[in-house]
Amino acid sequence: MAEECPVPGEVDHWVIDYCLWINESDDLSQPGVQECYKAEKKQASGMSSCKAKQHFKRKICEVHAYYDDSFNIKSCLADVEFQGPTVSNGGYKKPAIKNYSN
């Protein structure tokens, strides 16, 4: 029996969340997000699923630490509940567009 991975979710979802965060976007169709996704997905293909999820969780924690000096990467990595919206939603959810027309 395979050992359970401590990082939940799907690799694709971690890659998407990472690319959205580094591009400061919530739009998967944005060109920078698409370029990031293709490059990072290629990198992830050489890793086991668990190693890839751990890798992208670390990268997301590092992004947070870059912008917030008080953010603790070790605590972030140990927090089983820390995950991006794509991971927690079980997939990418396009942001709703509010209709402000009369």
C-alpha positions in Angstrom: 0.0 0.0 0.0 1.3 3.4 -1.0 2.1 5.9 1.8 -0.4 8.7 2.1 0.8 12.2 1.1 0.6 14.9 3.8 -0.4 17.5 1.1 -4.0 17.1 -0.1 -5.4 17.8 -3.5 -4.3 17.3 -7.1 -1.0 18.4 -8.5 -2.7 20.4 -11.3 -4.6 22.4 -8.6 -1.4 23.2 -6.7 0.3 24.4 -10.0 -2.7 26.5 -10.8 -2.8 28.2 -7.4 0.9 28.8 -7.5 0.7 30.4 -11.0 -2.3 32.5 -10.0 -0.5 33.8 -6.9 2.8 34.7 -8.6 0.9 36.5 -11.3 -1.4 38.2 -8.7 -4.4 37.1 -10.7 -7.6 35.1 -10.2 -7.9 34.5 -14.0 -6.6 31.3 -15.4 -6.8 32.6 -18.9 -4.4 35.4 -18.3 -1.3 34.9 -20.5 1.2 35.1 -17.6 -0.7 32.4 -15.7 -0.9 30.2 -18.8 2.8 30.5 -19.5 3.6 29.7 -15.8 1.2 26.8 -15.8 2.8 25.2 -18.9 6.4 25.6 -17.5 5.6 24.5 -14.0 3.4 21.5 -15.2 6.4 20.4 -17.2 8.6 20.6 -14.2 6.1 18.7 -12.1 5.9 15.8 -14.6 9.3 14.6 -13.5 8.2 14.2 -9.8 5.9 11.8 -8.0 2.5 13.3 -7.2 3.3 13.7 -3.5 6.7 15.3 -4.2 5.1 17.7 -6.7 2.4 18.8 -4.3 5.0 19.3 -1.6 7.2 21.3 -4.0 4.3 23.7 -5.0 3.1 24.1 -1.5 6.7 25.2 -0.5 6.8 27.6 -3.4 3.5 29.1 -2.4 4.7 29.4 1.2 7.9 31.1 -0.1 5.8 33.6 -2.1 3.9 34.5 1.0 7.1 34.9 3.0 8.6 37.1 0.3 5.8 39.6 0.8 5.5 39.3 4.6 8.7 39.1 6.7 6.7 37.8 9.6 5.4 34.8 7.6 6.9 31.5 8.8 7.6 29.0 6.0 8.0 26.1 8.4 4.6 26.8 10.0 3.1 27.2 6.6 4.4 23.8 5.4 3.3 22.1 8.6 -0.3 23.6 8.4 -2.4 20.8 6.8 -5.2 23.3 6.2 -3.0 25.8 4.2 -4.0 25.5 0.6 -5.1 27.7 -2.3 -8.6 28.1 -3.5 -8.2 25.7 -6.5 -7.0 23.0 -4.1 -9.8 23.6 -1.5 -12.5 23.9 -4.2 -11.4 20.7 -5.9 -10.7 22.6 -9.1 -10.5 26.1 -10.6 -13.7 28.2 -10.3 -13.8 31.2 -12.6 -14.6 34.3 -10.6 -18.1 35.5 -11.0 -18.7 38.7 -12.9 -21.2 40.9 -11.3 -23.8 42.5 -13.5 -24.2 46.2 -12.7 -26.4 47.1 -15.6 -29.9 48.5 -15.0 
